[in-house]
Amino acid sequence: MSEHWYIYIAIAAVAYLLSWVLDKTKIIKSKPLRILSVLLISTLLCYLTYDLLSPE
C-alpha cells in the first residue's frame, strides 16, 4: 500500500478542485452534503481511473 502513495495526492487534488467548483456554482446548497459528495466522487473517480490505467 505504501508504494501507491501518489493516488492519495491525486484524490486530494481532485477533491480540492471539485470542492472549488461546487462552492463557486452553488449546485449543492448544504455544506455537509457538498463535502460528502466531493469526497465520494473524487475517491471513486481516482480509484476507477487508477484501476483502468494500472498495468496489473
PQR file with spaces between the fields and no chain letter, atoms N, CA, C, O and H, PARSE charges and radii, in Angstrom:
ATOM       1  N    MET     1       0.829   -1.201    0.000 -0.4000 1.5000
ATOM       2  CA   MET     1       0.000    0.000    0.000 -0.0000 2.0000
ATOM       3  C    MET     1       0.866    1.255    0.000  0.5500 1.7000
ATOM       4  O    MET     1       0.444    2.293   -0.511 -0.5500 1.4000
ATOM       5  N    SER     2       2.048    1.177    0.555 -0.4000 1.5000
ATOM       6  CA   SER     2       2.891    2.366    0.626 -0.0000 2.0000
ATOM       7  C    SER     2       3.470    2.751   -0.732  0.5500 1.7000
ATOM       8  O    SER     2       3.879    3.898   -0.915 -0.5500 1.4000
ATOM       9  H    SER     2       2.391    0.334    0.970  0.4000 1.0000
ATOM      10  N    GLU     3       3.517    1.818   -1.692 -0.4000 1.5000
ATOM      11  CA   GLU     3       4.069    2.166   -2.996 -0.0000 2.0000
ATOM      12  C    GLU     3       3.081    2.939   -3.860  0.5500 1.7000
ATOM      13  O    GLU     3       3.467    3.475   -4.899 -0.5500 1.4000
ATOM      14  H    GLU     3       3.185    0.887   -1.543  0.4000 1.0000
ATOM      15  N    HIS     4       1.816    3.008   -3.455 -0.4000 1.5000
ATOM      16  CA   HIS     4       0.805    3.735   -4.216 -0.0000 2.0000
ATOM      17  C    HIS     4       0.427    5.038   -3.513  0.5500 1.7000
ATOM      18  O    HIS     4      -0.754    5.376   -3.424 -0.5500 1.4000
ATOM      19  H    HIS     4       1.503    2.573   -2.611  0.4000 1.0000
ATOM      20  N    TRP     5       1.413    5.759   -3.019 -0.4000 1.5000
ATOM      21  CA   TRP     5       1.151    6.996   -2.272 -0.0000 2.0000
ATOM      22  C    TRP     5       0.620    8.102   -3.174  0.5500 1.7000
ATOM      23  O    TRP     5      -0.078    8.999   -2.701 -0.5500 1.4000
ATOM      24  H    TRP     5       2.372    5.484   -3.091  0.4000 1.0000
ATOM      25  N    TYR     6       0.938    8.054   -4.456 -0.4000 1.5000
ATOM      26  CA   TYR     6       0.530    9.121   -5.361 -0.0000 2.0000
ATOM      27  C    TYR     6      -0.979    9.138   -5.593  0.5500 1.7000
ATOM      28  O    TYR     6      -1.526   10.167   -5.990 -0.5500 1.4000
ATOM      29  H    TYR     6       1.506    7.325   -4.840  0.4000 1.0000
ATOM      30  N    ILE     7      -1.654    8.027   -5.356 -0.4000 1.5000
ATOM      31  CA   ILE     7      -3.107    8.018   -5.531 -0.0000 2.0000
ATOM      32  C    ILE     7      -3.782    8.906   -4.487  0.5500 1.7000
ATOM      33  O    ILE     7      -4.813    9.519   -4.763 -0.5500 1.4000
ATOM      34  H    ILE     7      -1.209    7.191   -5.034  0.4000 1.0000
ATOM      35  N    TYR     8      -3.206    8.975   -3.299 -0.4000 1.5000
ATOM      36  CA   TYR     8      -3.764    9.825   -2.252 -0.0000 2.0000
ATOM      37  C    TYR     8      -3.586   11.310   -2.583  0.5500 1.7000
ATOM      38  O    TYR     8      -4.456   12.127   -2.282 -0.5500 1.4000
ATOM      39  H    TYR     8      -2.368    8.477   -3.075  0.4000 1.0000
ATOM      40  N    ILE     9      -2.471   11.647   -3.195 -0.4000 1.5000
ATOM      41  CA   ILE     9      -2.250   13.028   -3.626 -0.0000 2.0000
ATOM      42  C    ILE     9      -3.215   13.376   -4.758  0.5500 1.7000
ATOM      43  O    ILE     9      -3.731   14.492   -4.817 -0.5500 1.4000
ATOM      44  H    ILE     9      -1.764   10.983   -3.440  0.4000 1.0000
ATOM      45  N    ALA    10      -3.453   12.430   -5.646 -0.4000 1.5000
ATOM      46  CA   ALA    10      -4.402   12.664   -6.733 -0.0000 2.0000
ATOM      47  C    ALA    10      -5.815   12.853   -6.200  0.5500 1.7000
ATOM      48  O    ALA    10      -6.550   13.712   -6.685 -0.5500 1.4000
ATOM      49  H    ALA    10      -3.034   11.523   -5.598  0.4000 1.0000
ATOM      50  N    ILE    11      -6.199   12.062   -5.209 -0.4000 1.5000
ATOM      51  CA   ILE    11      -7.529   12.211   -4.604 -0.0000 2.0000
ATOM      52  C    ILE    11      -7.665   13.583   -3.959  0.5500 1.7000
ATOM      53  O    ILE    11      -8.701   14.234   -4.093 -0.5500 1.4000
ATOM      54  H    ILE    11      -5.601   11.364   -4.815  0.4000 1.0000
ATOM      55  N    ALA    12      -6.629   14.023   -3.262 -0.4000 1.5000
ATOM      56  CA   ALA    12      -6.674   15.338   -2.614 -0.0000 2.0000
ATOM      57  C    ALA    12      -6.777   16.457   -3.637  0.5500 1.7000
ATOM      58  O    ALA    12      -7.523   17.414   -3.432 -0.5500 1.4000
ATOM      59  H    ALA    12      -5.788   13.494   -3.153  0.4000 1.0000
ATOM      60  N    ALA    13      -6.042   16.351   -4.730 -0.4000 1.5000
ATOM      61  CA   ALA    13      -6.081   17.384   -5.761 -0.0000 2.0000
ATOM      62  C    ALA    13      -7.441   17.433   -6.461  0.5500 1.7000
ATOM      63  O    ALA    13      -7.986   18.512   -6.692 -0.5500 1.4000
ATOM      64  H    ALA    13      -5.435   15.573   -4.897  0.4000 1.0000
ATOM      65  N    VAL    14      -7.975   16.278   -6.792 -0.4000 1.5000
ATOM      66  CA   VAL    14      -9.291   16.229   -7.436 -0.0000 2.0000
ATOM      67  C    VAL    14     -10.371   16.718   -6.480  0.5500 1.7000
ATOM      68  O    VAL    14     -11.285   17.433   -6.889 -0.5500 1.4000
ATOM      69  H    VAL    14      -7.532   15.401   -6.604  0.4000 1.0000
ATOM      70  N    ALA    15     -10.270   16.337   -5.213 -0.4000 1.5000
ATOM      71  CA   ALA    15     -11.257   16.779   -4.223 -0.0000 2.0000
ATOM      72  C    ALA    15     -11.209   18.292   -4.044  0.5500 1.7000
ATOM      73  O    ALA    15     -12.253   18.933   -3.917 -0.5500 1.4000
ATOM      74  H    ALA    15      -9.527   15.756   -4.881  0.4000 1.0000
ATOM      75  N    TYR    16     -10.026   18.861   -4.033 -0.4000 1.5000
ATOM      76  CA   TYR    16      -9.907   20.313   -3.899 -0.0000 2.0000
ATOM      77  C    TYR    16     -10.535   21.029   -5.090  0.5500 1.7000
ATOM      78  O    TYR    16     -11.289   21.987   -4.918 -0.5500 1.4000
ATOM      79  H    TYR    16      -9.178   18.341   -4.136  0.4000 1.0000
ATOM      80  N    LEU    17     -10.224   20.565   -6.291 -0.4000 1.5000
ATOM      81  CA   LEU    17     -10.783   21.200   -7.487 -0.0000 2.0000
ATOM      82  C    LEU    17     -12.296   21.036   -7.560  0.5500 1.7000
ATOM      83  O    LEU    17     -13.007   21.975   -7.917 -0.5500 1.4000
ATOM      84  H    LEU    17      -9.611   19.788   -6.430  0.4000 1.0000
ATOM      85  N    LEU    18     -12.789   19.854   -7.225 -0.4000 1.5000
ATOM      86  CA   LEU    18     -14.227   19.626   -7.243 -0.0000 2.0000
ATOM      87  C    LEU    18     -14.933   20.462   -6.179  0.5500 1.7000
ATOM      88  O    LEU    18     -16.023   20.984   -6.415 -0.5500 1.4000
ATOM      89  H    LEU    18     -12.212   19.091   -6.934  0.4000 1.0000
ATOM      90  N    SER    19     -14.316   20.584   -5.024 -0.4000 1.5000
ATOM      91  CA   SER    19     -14.881   21.415   -3.961 -0.0000 2.0000
ATOM      92  C    SER    19     -14.920   22.877   -4.381  0.5500 1.7000
ATOM      93  O    SER    19     -15.897   23.575   -4.111 -0.5500 1.4000
ATOM      94  H    SER    19     -13.431   20.160   -4.833  0.4000 1.0000
ATOM      95  N    TRP    20     -13.878   23.338   -5.030 -0.4000 1.5000
ATOM      96  CA   TRP    20     -13.829   24.715   -5.504 -0.0000 2.0000
ATOM      97  C    TRP    20     -14.921   24.996   -6.537  0.5500 1.7000
ATOM      98  O    TRP    20     -15.574   26.039   -6.498 -0.5500 1.4000
ATOM      99  H    TRP    20     -13.085   22.770   -5.249  0.4000 1.0000
ATOM     100  N    VAL    21     -15.107   24.056   -7.452 -0.4000 1.5000
ATOM     101  CA   VAL    21     -16.135   24.215   -8.480 -0.0000 2.0000
ATOM     102  C    VAL    21     -17.527   24.216   -7.855  0.5500 1.7000
ATOM     103  O    VAL    21     -18.367   25.043   -8.211 -0.5500 1.4000
ATOM     104  H    VAL    21     -14.576   23.209   -7.484  0.4000 1.0000
ATOM     105  N    LEU    22     -17.773   23.300   -6.932 -0.4000 1.5000
ATOM     106  CA   LEU    22     -19.098   23.238   -6.303 -0.0000 2.0000
ATOM     107  C    LEU    22     -19.355   24.446   -5.407  0.5500 1.7000
ATOM     108  O    LEU    22     -20.502   24.873   -5.277 -0.5500 1.4000
ATOM     109  H    LEU    22     -17.091   22.628   -6.643  0.4000 1.0000
ATOM     110  N    ASP    23     -18.328   25.000   -4.790 -0.4000 1.5000
ATOM     111  CA   ASP    23     -18.501   26.210   -3.990 -0.0000 2.0000
ATOM     112  C    ASP    23     -18.834   27.412   -4.875  0.5500 1.7000
ATOM     113  O    ASP    23     -19.657   28.250   -4.509 -0.5500 1.4000
ATOM     114  H    ASP    23     -17.396   24.653   -4.896  0.4000 1.0000
ATOM     115  N    LYS    24     -18.196   27.489   -6.029 -0.4000 1.5000
ATOM     116  CA   LYS    24     -18.441   28.613   -6.932 -0.0000 2.0000
ATOM     117  C    LYS    24     -19.834   28.551   -7.561  0.5500 1.7000
ATOM     118  O    LYS    24     -20.512   29.571   -7.688 -0.5500 1.4000
ATOM     119  H    LYS    24     -17.526   26.808   -6.326  0.4000 1.0000
ATOM     120  N    THR    25     -20.252   27.349   -7.953 -0.4000 1.5000
ATOM     121  CA   THR    25     -21.525   27.227   -8.665 -0.0000 2.0000
ATOM     122  C    THR    25     -22.720   27.071   -7.734  0.5500 1.7000
ATOM     123  O    THR    25     -23.857   27.280   -8.158 -0.5500 1.4000
ATOM     124  H    THR    25     -19.701   26.521   -7.851  0.4000 1.0000
ATOM     125  N    LYS    26     -22.490   26.711   -6.490 -0.4000 1.5000
ATOM     126  CA   LYS    26     -23.563   26.518   -5.503 -0.0000 2.0000
ATOM     127  C    LYS    26     -24.615   25.516   -5.989  0.5500 1.7000
ATOM     128  O    LYS    26     -25.813   25.708   -5.785 -0.5500 1.4000
ATOM     129  H    LYS    26     -21.567   26.540   -6.146  0.4000 1.0000
ATOM     130  N    ILE    27     -24.144   24.441   -6.637 -0.4000 1.5000
ATOM     131  CA   ILE    27     -25.062   23.407   -7.106 -0.0000 2.0000
ATOM     132  C    ILE    27     -25.718   22.713   -5.917  0.5500 1.7000
ATOM     133  O    ILE    27     -26.931   22.500   -5.907 -0.5500 1.4000
ATOM     134  H    ILE    27     -23.171   24.285   -6.803  0.4000 1.0000
ATOM     135  N    ILE    28     -24.919   22.365   -4.921 -0.4000 1.5000
ATOM     136  CA   ILE    28     -25.430   21.737   -3.703 -0.0000 2.0000
ATOM     137  C    ILE    28     -25.377   22.787   -2.602  0.5500 1.7000
ATOM     138  O    ILE    28     -24.298   23.269   -2.257 -0.5500 1.4000
ATOM     139  H    ILE    28     -23.935   22.538   -4.929  0.4000 1.0000
ATOM     140  N    LYS    29     -26.516   23.142   -2.055 -0.4000 1.5000
ATOM     141  CA   LYS    29     -26.594   24.227   -1.072 -0.0000 2.0000
ATOM     142  C    LYS    29     -26.041   23.828    0.293  0.5500 1.7000
ATOM     143  O    LYS    29     -25.373   24.627    0.949 -0.5500 1.4000
ATOM     144  H    LYS    29     -27.393   22.751   -2.336  0.4000 1.0000
ATOM     145  N    SER    30     -26.311   22.612    0.720 -0.4000 1.5000
ATOM     146  CA   SER    30     -25.900   22.156    2.046 -0.0000 2.0000
ATOM     147  C    SER    30     -24.396   21.872    2.077  0.5500 1.7000
ATOM     148  O    SER    30     -23.892   21.092    1.269 -0.5500 1.4000
ATOM     149  H    SER    30     -26.854   21.962    0.188  0.4000 1.0000
ATOM     150  N    LYS    31     -23.686   22.505    3.009 -0.4000 1.5000
ATOM     151  CA   LYS    31     -22.230   22.338    3.106 -0.0000 2.0000
ATOM     152  C    LYS    31     -21.826   20.899    3.469  0.5500 1.7000
ATOM     153  O    LYS    31     -20.919   20.359    2.837 -0.5500 1.4000
ATOM     154  H    LYS    31     -24.095   23.139    3.665  0.4000 1.0000
ATOM     155  N    PRO    32     -22.469   20.253    4.469 -0.5600 1.5000
ATOM     156  CA   PRO    32     -22.081   18.859    4.768  0.2800 2.0000
ATOM     157  C    PRO    32     -22.344   17.904    3.606  0.5500 1.7000
ATOM     158  O    PRO    32     -21.552   16.995    3.355 -0.5500 1.4000
ATOM     159  N    LEU    33     -23.446   18.107    2.904 -0.4000 1.5000
ATOM     160  CA   LEU    33     -23.745   17.259    1.748 -0.0000 2.0000
ATOM     161  C    LEU    33     -22.747   17.508    0.619  0.5500 1.7000
ATOM     162  O    LEU    33     -22.373   16.580   -0.098 -0.5500 1.4000
ATOM     163  H    LEU    33     -24.089   18.845    3.108  0.4000 1.0000
ATOM     164  N    ARG    34     -22.325   18.743    0.466 -0.4000 1.5000
ATOM     165  CA   ARG    34     -21.328   19.093   -0.550 -0.0000 2.0000
ATOM     166  C    ARG    34     -19.994   18.420   -0.238  0.5500 1.7000
ATOM     167  O    ARG    34     -19.345   17.885   -1.137 -0.5500 1.4000
ATOM     168  H    ARG    34     -22.629   19.497    1.049  0.4000 1.0000
ATOM     169  N    ILE    35     -19.585   18.444    1.022 -0.4000 1.5000
ATOM     170  CA   ILE    35     -18.325   17.816    1.416 -0.0000 2.0000
ATOM     171  C    ILE    35     -18.382   16.306    1.214  0.5500 1.7000
ATOM     172  O    ILE    35     -17.430   15.706    0.716 -0.5500 1.4000
ATOM     173  H    ILE    35     -20.113   18.879    1.752  0.4000 1.0000
ATOM     174  N    LEU    36     -19.489   15.699    1.598 -0.4000 1.5000
ATOM     175  CA   LEU    36     -19.647   14.257    1.429 -0.0000 2.0000
ATOM     176  C    LEU    36     -19.638   13.869   -0.043  0.5500 1.7000
ATOM     177  O    LEU    36     -19.006   12.884   -0.424 -0.5500 1.4000
ATOM     178  H    LEU    36     -20.263   16.186    2.003  0.4000 1.0000
ATOM     179  N    SER    37     -20.325   14.628   -0.858 -0.4000 1.5000
ATOM     180  CA   SER    37     -20.357   14.311   -2.287 -0.0000 2.0000
ATOM     181  C    SER    37     -18.990   14.510   -2.932  0.5500 1.7000
ATOM     182  O    SER    37     -18.604   13.735   -3.806 -0.5500 1.4000
ATOM     183  H    SER    37     -20.839   15.428   -0.549  0.4000 1.0000
ATOM     184  N    VAL    38     -18.255   15.532   -2.516 -0.4000 1.5000
ATOM     185  CA   VAL    38     -16.903   15.752   -3.043 -0.0000 2.0000
ATOM     186  C    VAL    38     -15.997   14.584   -2.680  0.5500 1.7000
ATOM     187  O    VAL    38     -15.242   14.102   -3.524 -0.5500 1.4000
ATOM     188  H    VAL    38     -18.569   16.162   -1.806  0.4000 1.0000
ATOM     189  N    LEU    39     -16.062   14.132   -1.455 -0.4000 1.5000
ATOM     190  CA   LEU    39     -15.226   13.002   -1.035 -0.0000 2.0000
ATOM     191  C    LEU    39     -15.566   11.727   -1.793  0.5500 1.7000
ATOM     192  O    LEU    39     -14.671   11.013   -2.245 -0.5500 1.4000
ATOM     193  H    LEU    39     -16.675   14.524   -0.769  0.4000 1.0000
ATOM     194  N    LEU    40     -16.836   11.444   -1.931 -0.4000 1.5000
ATOM     195  CA   LEU    40     -17.239   10.222   -2.631 -0.0000 2.0000
ATOM     196  C    LEU    40     -16.909   10.267   -4.120  0.5500 1.7000
ATOM     197  O    LEU    40     -16.375    9.304   -4.668 -0.5500 1.4000
ATOM     198  H    LEU    40     -17.563   12.025   -1.564  0.4000 1.0000
ATOM     199  N    ILE    41     -17.221   11.365   -4.764 -0.4000 1.5000
ATOM     200  CA   ILE    41     -16.981   11.474   -6.200 -0.0000 2.0000
ATOM     201  C    ILE    41     -15.491   11.452   -6.512  0.5500 1.7000
ATOM     202  O    ILE    41     -15.062   10.763   -7.437 -0.5500 1.4000
ATOM     203  H    ILE    41     -17.656   12.148   -4.318  0.4000 1.0000
ATOM     204  N    SER    42     -14.700   12.197   -5.751 -0.4000 1.5000
ATOM     205  CA   SER    42     -13.263   12.240   -6.046 -0.0000 2.0000
ATOM     206  C    SER    42     -12.588   10.900   -5.771  0.5500 1.7000
ATOM     207  O    SER    42     -11.705   10.486   -6.522 -0.5500 1.4000
ATOM     208  H    SER    42     -15.048   12.757   -5.000  0.4000 1.0000
ATOM     209  N    THR    43     -12.994   10.223   -4.703 -0.4000 1.5000
ATOM     210  CA   THR    43     -12.407    8.924   -4.404 -0.0000 2.0000
ATOM     211  C    THR    43     -12.759    7.900   -5.475  0.5500 1.7000
ATOM     212  O    THR    43     -11.889    7.176   -5.957 -0.5500 1.4000
ATOM     213  H    THR    43     -13.711   10.560   -4.093  0.4000 1.0000
ATOM     214  N    LEU    44     -14.023    7.840   -5.842 -0.4000 1.5000
ATOM     215  CA   LEU    44     -14.429    6.893   -6.884 -0.0000 2.0000
ATOM     216  C    LEU    44     -13.776    7.208   -8.220  0.5500 1.7000
ATOM     217  O    LEU    44     -13.331    6.301   -8.924 -0.5500 1.4000
ATOM     218  H    LEU    44     -14.730    8.428   -5.450  0.4000 1.0000
ATOM     219  N    LEU    45     -13.717    8.464   -8.568 -0.4000 1.5000
ATOM     220  CA   LEU    45     -13.118    8.865   -9.835 -0.0000 2.0000
ATOM     221  C    LEU    45     -11.636    8.490   -9.902  0.5500 1.7000
ATOM     222  O    LEU    45     -11.174    7.959  -10.912 -0.5500 1.4000
ATOM     223  H    LEU    45     -14.079    9.201   -7.997  0.4000 1.0000
ATOM     224  N    CYS    46     -10.904    8.761   -8.840 -0.4000 1.5000
ATOM     225  CA   CYS    46      -9.465    8.464   -8.841 -0.0000 2.0000
ATOM     226  C    CYS    46      -9.193    6.965   -8.812  0.5500 1.7000
ATOM     227  O    CYS    46      -8.306    6.488   -9.520 -0.5500 1.4000
ATOM     228  H    CYS    46     -11.280    9.192   -8.020  0.4000 1.0000
ATOM     229  N    TYR    47      -9.940    6.218   -8.008 -0.4000 1.5000
ATOM     230  CA   TYR    47      -9.702    4.784   -7.951 -0.0000 2.0000
ATOM     231  C    TYR    47     -10.121    4.083   -9.242  0.5500 1.7000
ATOM     232  O    TYR    47      -9.457    3.139   -9.669 -0.5500 1.4000
ATOM     233  H    TYR    47     -10.660    6.605   -7.433  0.4000 1.0000
ATOM     234  N    LEU    48     -11.208    4.527   -9.868 -0.4000 1.5000
ATOM     235  CA   LEU    48     -11.588    3.936  -11.150 -0.0000 2.0000
ATOM     236  C    LEU    48     -10.571    4.255  -12.239  0.5500 1.7000
ATOM     237  O    LEU    48     -10.243    3.399  -13.061 -0.5500 1.4000
ATOM     238  H    LEU    48     -11.747    5.294   -9.521  0.4000 1.0000
ATOM     239  N    THR    49     -10.075    5.487  -12.243 -0.4000 1.5000
ATOM     240  CA   THR    49      -9.033    5.853  -13.204 -0.0000 2.0000
ATOM     241  C    THR    49      -7.767    5.047  -12.961  0.5500 1.7000
ATOM     242  O    THR    49      -7.129    4.596  -13.913 -0.5500 1.4000
ATOM     243  H    THR    49     -10.341    6.183  -11.576  0.4000 1.0000
ATOM     244  N    TYR    50      -7.400    4.860  -11.711 -0.4000 1.5000
ATOM     245  CA   TYR    50      -6.208    4.084  -11.378 -0.0000 2.0000
ATOM     246  C    TYR    50      -6.375    2.633  -11.810  0.5500 1.7000
ATOM     247  O    TYR    50      -5.438    2.034  -12.338 -0.5500 1.4000
ATOM     248  H    TYR    50      -7.918    5.225  -10.938  0.4000 1.0000
ATOM     249  N    ASP    51      -7.553    2.062  -11.591 -0.4000 1.5000
ATOM     250  CA   ASP    51      -7.785    0.682  -11.994 -0.0000 2.0000
ATOM     251  C    ASP    51      -7.744    0.508  -13.508  0.5500 1.7000
ATOM     252  O    ASP    51      -7.252   -0.503  -14.010 -0.5500 1.4000
ATOM     253  H    ASP    51      -8.314    2.548  -11.161  0.4000 1.0000
ATOM     254  N    LEU    52      -8.256    1.487  -14.226 -0.4000 1.5000
ATOM     255  CA   LEU    52      -8.248    1.380  -15.680 -0.0000 2.0000
ATOM     256  C    LEU    52      -6.861    1.596  -16.276  0.5500 1.7000
ATOM     257  O    LEU    52      -6.524    0.997  -17.297 -0.5500 1.4000
ATOM     258  H    LEU    52      -8.655    2.308  -13.819  0.4000 1.0000
ATOM     259  N    LEU    53      -6.062    2.443  -15.649 -0.4000 1.5000
ATOM     260  CA   LEU    53      -4.741    2.753  -16.209 -0.0000 2.0000
ATOM     261  C    LEU    53      -3.608    1.910  -15.661  0.5500 1.7000
ATOM     262  O    LEU    53      -2.518    1.910  -16.232 -0.5500 1.4000
ATOM     263  H    LEU    53      -6.336    2.930  -14.819  0.4000 1.0000
ATOM     264  N    SER    54      -3.830    1.197  -14.581 -0.4000 1.5000
ATOM     265  CA   SER    54      -2.748    0.396  -13.999 -0.0000 2.0000
ATOM     266  C    SER    54      -2.508   -0.851  -14.844  0.5500 1.7000
ATOM     267  O    SER    54      -3.458   -1.486  -15.301 -0.5500 1.4000
ATOM     268  H    SER    54      -4.716    1.197  -14.117  0.4000 1.0000
ATOM     269  N    PRO    55      -1.261   -1.196  -15.050 -0.5600 1.5000
ATOM     270  CA   PRO    55      -0.946   -2.333  -15.921  0.2800 2.0000
ATOM     271  C    PRO    55      -1.110   -3.702  -15.255  0.5500 1.7000
ATOM     272  O    PRO    55      -0.903   -4.726  -15.906 -0.5500 1.4000
ATOM     273  N    GLU    56      -1.463   -3.738  -14.017 -0.4000 1.5000
ATOM     274  CA   GLU    56      -1.530   -5.021  -13.286 -0.0000 2.0000
ATOM     275  C    GLU    56      -2.701   -5.849  -13.679  0.5500 1.7000
ATOM     276  O    GLU    56      -2.886   -6.946  -13.151 -0.5500 1.4000
ATOM     277  H    GLU    56      -1.630   -2.906  -13.488  0.4000 1.0000
